[in-house]
Amino acid sequence: MTTKKYGAADLRVPDATHEYNVQREIDSFLRAINSYPDRFAREPYLSFQQHLSSIVTAEQLPAVDEDLRR
């Protein structure tokens, strides 16, 4: 059995991807915090979790549309 050895460059890609994903999650959360009061005023039964979920879903939809066009 052979053992794979990874160099420093191999480890940076997953770290960079993870950092990018974490930053996107933080940005989505901050957008949700800023926009929730206005949306709650229009929809008082909407929970913050539902609002956050709708923001995350809306951000993912354009990426899905792009993949379908290819």
MOCORFEN-V596816 format. One record per pair of residues at least 12 apart in sequence whose ideal C-beta (glycine too) atoms are under 10 Angstrom apart, sorted by sequence separation. I is the first residue (numbers start at 1). J is the second residue. If there is no record, write none. Layout:
# MOCORFEN-V596816
i->(I:I)
j->(J:J)
This chain:
# MOCORFEN-V596816
i->(36:39:36:33:36:39:32:35:36:39:32:35:33:29:32:33:36:31:32:35:31:32:32:29:32:28:31:32:28:31:29:28:29:27:28:31:28:25:28:24:27:28:24:24)
j->(48:51:50:48:51:54:48:51:52:55:49:52:51:48:51:52:55:51:52:55:52:53:54:52:55:52:55:56:53:56:55:55:56:55:56:59:58:56:59:56:59:60:59:60)
